[in-house]
Amino acid sequence: MTAAPHLHLAERRAEPDAPVEDAYAPLMVNGERRWTRYRMPAKDSDRFPAIGAWIETQGAVTHGTLGMAQSRLIAIRKLVDLGTEWLRQRA
């Protein structure tokens, strides 16, 4: 299941007080690109396969074809809501 950004949103909703960690990115500062440190909530994508497997048992996923690929399809709002539910149940 390729839903990482949406499941990271579920993490924020389920765990609003999660620890933060340093992150780095090249940002434009005064017209110059600088490697910049910033703080952001810690992420744990190791849980995503288990979340995806559980979501499939909830009847919200359909199967279809996108291009030539067999795909699992779900509304993004439903994905985030179910991901949040799974995380809260295991907090």
C-alpha positions as CSV (number, residue, x, y, z in Angstrom):
1,M,0.0,0.0,0.0
2,T,1.6,3.3,-1.1
3,A,-0.1,5.6,1.4
4,A,2.8,6.9,3.5
5,P,2.0,10.7,3.4
6,H,-1.6,10.0,4.4
7,L,-0.7,7.6,7.1
8,H,1.8,10.1,8.5
9,L,-1.2,12.5,8.8
10,A,-3.0,9.7,10.7
11,E,0.0,9.5,13.0
12,R,-0.3,13.3,13.8
13,R,-4.0,13.0,14.5
14,A,-3.6,9.9,16.7
15,E,-0.5,11.1,18.5
16,P,-0.5,14.9,18.5
17,D,2.1,15.0,21.3
18,A,4.5,12.6,19.7
19,P,8.2,13.3,20.1
20,V,9.9,15.6,17.6
21,E,13.2,15.0,15.9
22,D,15.7,17.0,13.8
23,A,15.3,17.0,10.1
24,Y,17.4,18.7,7.4
25,A,16.6,20.0,4.0
26,P,18.1,22.5,1.5
27,L,16.1,25.7,1.8
28,M,16.4,29.1,0.1
29,V,17.5,31.6,2.7
30,N,18.1,35.2,1.6
31,G,18.5,34.0,-2.0
32,E,21.0,31.3,-1.1
33,R,20.4,27.6,-0.8
34,R,21.4,26.5,2.7
35,W,21.3,23.1,4.4
36,T,18.8,23.9,7.2
37,R,17.9,22.1,10.4
38,Y,14.3,22.1,11.5
39,R,12.1,20.2,14.0
40,M,9.3,17.9,13.0
41,P,7.2,15.1,14.6
42,A,9.0,11.7,14.6
43,K,7.6,9.3,12.0
44,D,7.3,5.5,12.2
45,S,6.4,4.0,8.9
46,D,7.4,0.5,10.1
47,R,3.7,0.2,11.3
48,F,2.2,1.0,7.9
49,P,2.1,-2.6,6.5
50,A,0.1,-3.7,9.6
51,I,-2.2,-0.7,9.3
52,G,-2.7,-1.4,5.6
53,A,-3.5,-5.0,6.2
54,W,-6.0,-4.1,8.9
55,I,-7.6,-1.4,6.7
56,E,-8.2,-4.1,4.0
57,T,-10.2,-6.1,6.6
58,Q,-12.5,-3.2,7.2
59,G,-14.3,-3.3,3.8
60,A,-13.1,0.1,2.7
61,V,-10.7,-1.1,0.0
62,T,-11.7,-2.0,-3.6
63,H,-9.6,-3.6,-6.2
64,G,-9.2,-2.2,-9.7
65,T,-6.8,-1.4,-12.4
66,L,-4.8,1.8,-12.8
67,G,-3.1,1.8,-16.2
68,M,-1.8,-1.8,-16.4
69,A,-1.4,-2.2,-12.6
70,Q,-3.7,-4.2,-10.4
71,S,-4.4,-1.8,-7.5
72,R,-6.0,-1.4,-4.2
73,L,-8.3,1.7,-4.1
74,I,-9.5,3.7,-1.1
75,A,-10.8,7.2,-0.5
76,I,-8.0,9.2,1.1
77,R,-10.3,10.5,3.9
78,K,-11.3,7.0,4.7
79,L,-7.6,5.9,4.7
80,V,-6.7,8.6,7.1
81,D,-9.7,8.0,9.4
82,L,-9.0,4.3,9.6
83,G,-5.3,4.8,10.0
84,T,-6.0,7.1,12.9
85,E,-8.4,4.6,14.5
86,W,-5.8,1.8,14.2
87,L,-3.1,3.9,15.9
88,R,-5.4,5.1,18.7
89,Q,-6.4,1.6,19.5
90,R,-2.8,0.6,19.9
91,A,-1.6,3.8,21.8
